[in-house]
C-alpha cells in the first residue's frame, strides 16, 4: 500500500491518479472525507503523528509533503508502522544562492529529517508548477487582463502530472531510486506574458499580461501569506537567488517521455478557465 499525503492538492492529486492508473494500491490521507473515485482514504493530520495509526496500517511507501511541525517524530511513526521508503516533495529553494529565507529553511529541514530517518528516500524538487496559472482565474472572470508579479522572470514551469510521474516511478520501485535527488523542469523557460499568450490562444481569447511593481506585488502577497514567505519570494525572484529558467532532462530520463509543454497543460485544463 502507498500512502499519498496532500492527496487533494495539485501534485498529490496527480500522484493518486498516476498510482491508480498503474493499478497500484493507494490510500489518500485527507483532513476530512472528500470525493475520490476508486481510491481509499483515511483522515489524519501530519502535524499530529499519533493521528496516523490508521493511515499507516499496511503502508510500505509514502509520498510526503515538506514542512510539518514534527518531521522527525512523524517519520519515526512511519518507520515503526512498517514504512520502508519515502518520496519527499521539496523544491530548488533548497539550493538557492541564499538559503537563509523561511521557505529554503523548512525545505532543507524536511530533507534533513528524511535523510536521517533510516528510511529509503527520494527527493523530488520541481520548479514552479504550471497549475499556478489557476490563480489567474478571478482576474480572467472579470476581463482579459492578467496582472502578476515578476514579469521579467523566466521560469521553466512543470506540469504537476510530470511531477507525479516521477514520484510514481520512485514509489513503485523504491530501490531503483533510493538516495536520488530529482530536480524537475518543464521544456520551456517562459515569461508570465508568454504563458498568458499561450493560455489566450488555447481559450480563444485575446489576453494581455501586465506586470506588477514590486510594491504592488508585495502588498498583494502580504494579504495572503506570512511576511517571512513574502520575503523569501522576493529573495528568489527580485534578488535573483533562485534560477528556475534552466530546462532539465530529468522528467524524460525518469519517465521515458519529454515533459509536457505549457500549451499541453493549458489545453488539458481549459475547462477550468471557462
Beta strands, then each sheet from edge to edge (+ up, - down):
strand 1: 2-4
strand 2: 26-30
strand 3: 40-43
strand 4: 61-65
strand 5: 85-91
strand 6: 120-126
strand 7: 145-148
strand 8: 180-184
strand 9: 208-211
sheet 1: 3+ 2+ 1+ 4+ 5+ 6+ 8+
sheet 2: 7+ 9+
end
